[in-house]
């Protein structure tokens, strides 16, 4: 009888192992390459980065996804991107409408915690801490434009957002829902902005009481105005990484 080594149990087991290894290899390669596609095709969504974030491409390349900035943020504003963001997975970002960076720590803790310089430690230049620029996206929905006030919790009784209140404790952010408002003319975006001279209300015309928020050059894009706006969807949004020169 002629023995066929290719039909032996040992050979069949080796063949199956080889095929599994090949399949695993190509599966890993395909998954790895797939993470590049969102970047190449610019599918990575624009994100509001923490204060001090360097240029986006350099930021994505240098960030090691350690999460140190997340750990030290006093208002828990910084999140890590999920798996659907390709090469951006695990990279820190901020969703201002949910939780703004209110500069409770003067934008220092996350920057000092960053071990790679993805968040720049050089605070001598104004642009180093600029995150973006606020924009009045829905002026037609602004309460102040119609001379209306606001009474109650800015984002409702279930909103978990935190904010630094100067009149309560400069260094201890509190829940927004625990600080209801009662104002004759809605000015929450101006009232709670942590940056001096970054936003103001200006008259729509000389005849009526209506006013609109106006963004000034001092704005750093922290997102407090977007978070605190009681209108849904929000009247004010943050344009990520925009500068005053971009707006001109």
LUMTOR-325848 format. One line per field, with one value per residue: x, y, z of N, C-alpha, C in turn; residue number from 0; residue in one letter. Coordinates in steps of 0.02 Angstrom, whole numbers. Layout:
BEGIN
n.east <- c(X  ...);
n.north <- c(Y  ...);
n.up <- c(Z  ...);
ca.east <- c(X  ...);
ca.north <- c(Y  ...);
ca.up <- c(Z  ...);
c.east <- c(X  ...);
c.north <- c(Y  ...);
c.up <- c(Z  ...);
pos <- c(NUM  ...);
code <- c(A  ...);
***
This chain:
BEGIN
n.east <- c(43  27  78  5  71  12  -116  -114  -157  -76  -22  -140  -181  -75  -91  -215  -182  -89  -170  -257  -167  -125  -248  -271  -163  -188  -308  -273  -188  -279  -365  -277  -237  -358  -377  -309  -385  -493  -417  -346  -453  -508  -606  -602  -685  -702  -636  -650  -510  -412  -349  -201  -169  -68  -37  -155  -116  10  -28  -108  -8  85  20  4  -105  -122  -207  -185  -220  -357  -375  -339  -422  -527  -663  -700  -703  -632  -624  -590  -567  -672  -673  -715  -646  -531  -363  -374  -418  -433  -380  -377  -519  -646  -817  -907  -1042  -1092  -1000  -907  -740  -701  -598  -567  -453  -368  -323  -210  -182  -208  -118  5  5  22  132  202  202  99  -4  37  167  209  159  172  129  -19  -95  -66  -154  -274  -422  -519  -649  -790  -954  -1101  -1222  -1358  -1440  -1572  -1639  -1603  -1639  -1615  -1618  -1750  -1781  -1805  -1807  -1737  -1783  -1749  -1670  -1527  -1497  -1589  -1657  -1587  -1464  -1292  -1182  -1037  -981  -877  -916  -896  -948  -972  -870  -714  -622  -686  -783  -960  -1120  -1216  -1354  -1386  -1385  -1496  -1570  -1631  -1664  -1696  -1662  -1597  -1434  -1342  -1234  -1141  -1132  -1076  -957  -787  -681  -616  -690  -723  -846  -999  -1157  -1245  -1345  -1476  -1545  -1580  -1706  -1780  -1779  -1703  -1555  -1398  -1277  -1106  -952  -785  -610  -538  -590  -564  -619  -669  -793  -894  -1000  -1071  -1109  -1189  -1296  -1470  -1556  -1617  -1585  -1422  -1383  -1257  -1103  -945  -813  -695  -523  -518  -461  -447  -404  -448  -583  -592);
n.north <- c(-60  109  248  404  551  674  657  622  632  720  802  862  931  1021  1092  1153  1234  1318  1384  1451  1536  1615  1675  1746  1834  1912  1965  2045  2135  2195  2257  2346  2426  2480  2577  2684  2734  2825  2939  2966  2986  3091  3067  3074  3152  3329  3391  3469  3512  3489  3628  3706  3614  3556  3578  3489  3369  3344  3331  3214  3125  3133  3113  2995  2932  2917  2964  3049  3184  3175  3123  3227  3335  3455  3471  3363  3367  3317  3190  3025  2976  2862  2695  2712  2810  2786  2821  2915  2859  2848  2973  3128  3235  3365  3382  3511  3551  3456  3455  3585  3655  3745  3823  3816  3777  3866  3822  3742  3616  3501  3526  3527  3396  3323  3212  3216  3335  3356  3431  3589  3650  3777  3926  4056  4113  4177  4100  3972  3919  3930  3856  3860  3953  4044  4049  4131  4035  4017  4143  4180  4108  4153  4203  4329  4411  4437  4509  4433  4354  4231  4095  3975  3810  3805  3700  3607  3488  3368  3381  3345  3428  3524  3678  3818  3930  4093  4165  4069  3965  3986  3887  3766  3681  3672  3585  3627  3620  3646  3779  3882  4008  4176  4293  4450  4482  4367  4321  4222  4165  4268  4302  4187  4165  4125  4199  4357  4492  4418  4394  4481  4565  4648  4781  4745  4835  5011  5037  4933  4813  4707  4606  4537  4406  4446  4397  4417  4455  4403  4280  4107  3989  3898  3843  3863  3952  3884  3769  3820  3885  3901  3868  3747  3669  3730  3907  3960  3899  3811  3836  3726  3746  3867  4032  4208  4272  4185  4210  4338);
n.up <- c(0  -43  45  70  111  115  151  280  455  528  429  380  494  507  390  409  519  458  364  451  512  404  371  489  486  369  409  518  452  363  453  514  405  374  468  418  315  354  383  264  177  238  334  468  595  623  770  929  1010  1163  1264  1201  1102  970  791  690  615  669  799  799  765  870  991  1119  1169  1307  1404  1510  1514  1519  1646  1732  1708  1778  1757  1687  1548  1441  1321  1253  1087  996  922  791  727  656  629  725  841  1015  1037  1124  1142  1145  1178  1166  1186  1271  1378  1419  1411  1543  1585  1720  1780  1730  1609  1623  1684  1599  1498  1566  1607  1492  1415  1296  1226  1139  1182  1197  1300  1301  1348  1313  1199  1128  1040  1077  1171  1111  1062  967  889  938  864  810  765  747  744  732  827  950  1113  1169  1059  1038  1145  1257  1418  1532  1633  1753  1746  1650  1556  1588  1711  1711  1657  1659  1659  1710  1786  1818  1941  1976  2085  2178  2199  2149  2115  2118  2018  1987  1973  1832  1833  1962  1977  1947  1838  1829  1734  1658  1528  1420  1445  1461  1394  1390  1524  1586  1520  1532  1489  1483  1398  1284  1229  1197  1219  1095  1032  919  840  847  893  959  1098  1072  1070  1016  1032  1015  952  1006  978  1085  1116  1147  1111  1207  1233  1328  1307  1209  1279  1385  1328  1328  1228  1113  959  1003  1002  986  923  922  814  767  793  725  691  732  620  521  525  478);
ca.east <- c(0  64  55  3  85  -31  -181  -105  -187  -28  -19  -203  -180  -27  -120  -267  -147  -60  -224  -280  -115  -129  -310  -261  -116  -222  -359  -239  -165  -337  -389  -228  -241  -423  -374  -282  -433  -526  -371  -333  -514  -530  -666  -596  -725  -669  -645  -624  -455  -398  -305  -131  -159  -28  -70  -192  -77  61  -64  -125  53  124  -19  12  -168  -110  -264  -167  -259  -424  -374  -329  -470  -570  -734  -709  -723  -592  -642  -547  -605  -690  -641  -738  -609  -470  -301  -390  -443  -398  -352  -420  -559  -697  -884  -923  -1113  -1102  -959  -856  -680  -718  -537  -565  -383  -330  -296  -141  -173  -203  -56  61  3  38  203  233  199  41  -32  98  183  230  101  191  94  -91  -124  -51  -210  -336  -452  -561  -681  -863  -991  -1174  -1245  -1431  -1461  -1645  -1666  -1577  -1690  -1599  -1636  -1821  -1789  -1833  -1765  -1736  -1793  -1745  -1606  -1506  -1501  -1637  -1641  -1548  -1399  -1238  -1125  -1006  -959  -848  -955  -853  -979  -979  -803  -673  -582  -726  -840  -1021  -1168  -1255  -1424  -1395  -1381  -1548  -1564  -1692  -1638  -1745  -1638  -1552  -1365  -1305  -1170  -1096  -1126  -1035  -894  -731  -629  -636  -699  -726  -914  -1042  -1222  -1250  -1412  -1491  -1561  -1588  -1776  -1806  -1739  -1666  -1482  -1368  -1208  -1053  -890  -728  -546  -513  -619  -517  -656  -675  -857  -942  -1059  -1109  -1138  -1237  -1353  -1530  -1595  -1599  -1513  -1388  -1375  -1185  -1062  -873  -779  -632  -458  -523  -429  -479  -385  -492  -649  -588);
ca.north <- c(0  171  296  473  594  733  641  603  678  771  850  899  978  1074  1133  1195  1284  1366  1425  1495  1588  1661  1714  1793  1885  1959  2000  2098  2185  2232  2300  2399  2472  2514  2636  2739  2760  2886  2996  2980  3012  3146  3046  3089  3212  3386  3387  3522  3483  3524  3687  3694  3563  3578  3568  3426  3311  3332  3309  3143  3085  3134  3092  2923  2908  2895  2983  3090  3246  3156  3111  3288  3388  3464  3468  3301  3387  3284  3120  2990  2958  2792  2654  2730  2868  2766  2841  2960  2821  2860  3041  3170  3288  3394  3394  3570  3555  3411  3479  3632  3670  3812  3856  3817  3769  3913  3785  3720  3548  3454  3541  3504  3323  3291  3194  3217  3400  3361  3492  3628  3677  3846  3969  4125  4139  4174  4046  3906  3894  3939  3793  3874  4019  4039  4078  4132  3994  4022  4206  4184  4072  4183  4235  4400  4449  4456  4543  4386  4331  4159  4076  3903  3777  3819  3641  3559  3457  3307  3396  3330  3471  3562  3745  3858  3989  4139  4187  4012  3941  3994  3828  3705  3682  3641  3564  3682  3613  3671  3852  3909  4078  4217  4355  4484  4474  4309  4338  4168  4155  4322  4298  4132  4159  4132  4240  4428  4527  4372  4396  4533  4574  4713  4795  4728  4900  5065  5045  4882  4788  4648  4606  4475  4395  4463  4366  4461  4422  4370  4212  4052  3930  3850  3809  3875  3983  3831  3724  3852  3912  3863  3852  3683  3665  3790  3965  3971  3839  3824  3812  3698  3769  3929  4090  4271  4286  4145  4241  4403);
ca.up <- c(0  -48  96  46  169  114  181  349  504  546  374  378  550  491  337  440  559  411  336  504  521  347  378  544  463  324  448  556  404  338  506  523  348  375  511  380  267  376  380  193  146  282  368  539  606  655  842  972  1048  1226  1258  1186  1050  913  727  692  592  720  860  790  762  931  1050  1133  1196  1376  1445  1568  1512  1541  1718  1772  1692  1836  1738  1648  1481  1389  1307  1206  1027  992  870  724  702  621  662  780  898  1078  1040  1165  1112  1189  1150  1206  1205  1328  1434  1395  1450  1569  1608  1793  1802  1689  1551  1637  1707  1544  1462  1606  1612  1428  1416  1229  1194  1096  1211  1204  1365  1293  1356  1303  1140  1137  1000  1105  1208  1073  1040  910  892  942  808  818  708  739  774  732  885  1011  1155  1178  999  1044  1209  1305  1472  1543  1702  1763  1737  1582  1513  1615  1776  1704  1626  1706  1647  1765  1769  1871  1957  2014  2147  2223  2216  2089  2100  2123  1972  2013  1923  1802  1852  2031  1976  1903  1819  1824  1704  1616  1459  1420  1432  1492  1358  1411  1596  1609  1483  1578  1459  1484  1334  1228  1200  1226  1187  1062  1008  849  810  897  912  1004  1153  1050  1067  992  1053  967  972  999  965  1145  1120  1136  1090  1261  1225  1382  1278  1175  1329  1430  1291  1346  1168  1082  962  1029  958  975  915  918  754  791  768  688  721  715  551  478  525  443);
c.east <- c(44  35  60  11  39  -99  -175  -136  -139  -23  -82  -205  -133  -55  -173  -235  -117  -113  -251  -231  -117  -191  -303  -216  -150  -277  -330  -216  -222  -363  -342  -232  -306  -421  -345  -334  -469  -482  -360  -394  -544  -598  -662  -634  -684  -686  -617  -571  -445  -352  -233  -117  -120  -66  -97  -151  -23  30  -81  -63  89  86  -13  -50  -163  -168  -247  -207  -331  -427  -372  -380  -521  -645  -749  -733  -689  -612  -589  -589  -615  -659  -660  -698  -541  -408  -313  -415  -400  -370  -401  -457  -611  -762  -915  -996  -1127  -1063  -902  -794  -689  -658  -536  -494  -338  -292  -225  -135  -166  -138  5  63  24  113  239  235  143  -2  28  107  205  169  116  156  19  -121  -112  -111  -276  -360  -492  -590  -756  -895  -1066  -1204  -1319  -1456  -1537  -1677  -1645  -1632  -1679  -1619  -1708  -1835  -1815  -1782  -1764  -1742  -1790  -1675  -1587  -1515  -1547  -1612  -1596  -1478  -1342  -1178  -1102  -983  -929  -890  -913  -882  -988  -911  -761  -638  -621  -787  -901  -1068  -1209  -1327  -1439  -1391  -1433  -1541  -1633  -1669  -1690  -1727  -1586  -1481  -1318  -1237  -1119  -1081  -1077  -969  -835  -675  -652  -637  -700  -794  -954  -1109  -1224  -1319  -1419  -1507  -1572  -1658  -1798  -1758  -1693  -1591  -1458  -1298  -1160  -988  -832  -663  -519  -538  -566  -553  -664  -741  -908  -1006  -1103  -1143  -1195  -1299  -1415  -1573  -1570  -1628  -1482  -1381  -1302  -1149  -989  -847  -709  -573  -462  -489  -465  -464  -428  -559  -650  -602);
c.north <- c(62  222  368  520  654  721  621  654  735  825  894  951  1036  1121  1180  1251  1339  1413  1474  1552  1639  1705  1766  1850  1937  1997  2058  2154  2228  2280  2360  2451  2511  2577  2696  2772  2822  2947  3016  3013  3070  3129  3060  3154  3268  3384  3449  3490  3521  3583  3666  3643  3592  3564  3497  3365  3293  3306  3235  3099  3080  3109  3016  2894  2884  2913  3026  3154  3234  3152  3176  3343  3396  3462  3407  3316  3346  3210  3091  2964  2882  2759  2675  2787  2850  2785  2888  2925  2835  2930  3086  3224  3312  3403  3450  3574  3512  3434  3521  3631  3740  3849  3864  3812  3815  3877  3760  3645  3498  3464  3515  3428  3288  3276  3202  3286  3406  3420  3534  3656  3750  3891  4042  4156  4128  4115  3977  3877  3903  3872  3802  3943  4010  4074  4076  4098  4002  4086  4213  4150  4102  4219  4310  4441  4474  4491  4499  4368  4256  4145  4000  3876  3781  3760  3588  3524  3395  3319  3386  3376  3510  3630  3780  3921  4034  4157  4130  3988  3941  3930  3763  3709  3646  3623  3623  3679  3638  3747  3880  3984  4111  4286  4385  4480  4418  4331  4284  4158  4206  4315  4245  4123  4171  4177  4312  4457  4481  4374  4450  4532  4644  4720  4776  4790  4950  5070  4996  4863  4731  4657  4538  4467  4413  4435  4413  4421  4384  4298  4160  3987  3878  3812  3821  3906  3932  3786  3757  3879  3870  3843  3787  3679  3733  3845  3974  3904  3860  3794  3790  3727  3833  3985  4153  4290  4247  4178  4305  4394);
c.up <- c(0  1  68  106  173  146  254  397  523  492  371  435  537  438  365  482  515  383  389  515  466  353  433  523  419  359  487  509  378  390  516  467  349  418  474  335  290  371  307  161  186  313  443  552  639  729  876  1017  1114  1216  1243  1132  991  849  722  671  643  785  856  791  830  992  1059  1167  1268  1423  1505  1571  1535  1618  1758  1759  1748  1820  1695  1577  1426  1383  1260  1148  1023  930  799  694  674  661  720  842  960  1086  1079  1124  1162  1149  1190  1228  1266  1389  1406  1439  1478  1599  1684  1818  1762  1633  1562  1650  1650  1505  1500  1612  1548  1424  1349  1196  1143  1117  1231  1274  1361  1294  1344  1243  1149  1100  1029  1143  1171  1047  977  917  892  882  823  757  695  773  779  792  951  1050  1162  1117  1002  1110  1264  1359  1477  1617  1707  1753  1663  1534  1541  1677  1771  1676  1675  1702  1708  1740  1830  1881  2002  2082  2197  2246  2152  2068  2104  2078  2003  1957  1897  1825  1922  2035  1927  1892  1821  1800  1657  1542  1460  1400  1459  1460  1379  1485  1619  1570  1530  1552  1453  1413  1274  1193  1235  1189  1157  1031  934  810  866  925  966  1059  1132  1047  1043  1020  997  995  959  995  1025  1153  1105  1116  1144  1260  1279  1354  1242  1226  1367  1394  1304  1287  1138  1011  981  978  939  970  913  852  774  754  725  727  701  643  502  471  484  368);
pos <- c(0  1  2  3  4  5  6  7  8  9  10  11  12  13  14  15  16  17  18  19  20  21  22  23  24  25  26  27  28  29  30  31  32  33  34  35  36  37  38  39  40  41  42  43  44  45  46  47  48  49  50  51  52  53  54  55  56  57  58  59  60  61  62  63  64  65  66  67  68  69  70  71  72  73  74  75  76  77  78  79  80  81  82  83  84  85  86  87  88  89  90  91  92  93  94  95  96  97  98  99  100  101  102  103  104  105  106  107  108  109  110  111  112  113  114  115  116  117  118  119  120  121  122  123  124  125  126  127  128  129  130  131  132  133  134  135  136  137  138  139  140  141  142  143  144  145  146  147  148  149  150  151  152  153  154  155  156  157  158  159  160  161  162  163  164  165  166  167  168  169  170  171  172  173  174  175  176  177  178  179  180  181  182  183  184  185  186  187  188  189  190  191  192  193  194  195  196  197  198  199  200  201  202  203  204  205  206  207  208  209  210  211  212  213  214  215  216  217  218  219  220  221  222  223  224  225  226  227  228  229  230  231  232  233  234  235  236  237  238  239  240  241  242  243  244  245  246  247);
code <- c(X  X  X  X  X  X  X  X  X  X  X  X  X  X  X  X  X  X  X  X  X  X  X  X  X  X  X  X  X  X  X  X  X  X  X  X  X  X  X  X  X  X  X  X  X  X  X  X  X  X  X  X  X  X  X  X  X  X  X  X  X  X  X  X  X  X  X  X  X  X  X  X  X  X  X  X  X  X  X  X  X  X  X  X  X  X  X  X  X  X  X  X  X  X  X  X  X  X  X  X  X  X  X  X  X  X  X  X  X  X  X  X  X  X  X  X  X  X  X  X  X  X  X  X  X  X  X  X  X  X  X  X  X  X  X  X  X  X  X  X  X  X  X  X  X  X  X  X  X  X  X  X  X  X  X  X  X  X  X  X  X  X  X  X  X  X  X  X  X  X  X  X  X  X  X  X  X  X  X  X  X  X  X  X  X  X  X  X  X  X  X  X  X  X  X  X  X  X  X  X  X  X  X  X  X  X  X  X  X  X  X  X  X  X  X  X  X  X  X  X  X  X  X  X  X  X  X  X  X  X  X  X  X  X  X  X  X  X  X  X  X  X  X  X  X  X  X  X);
***
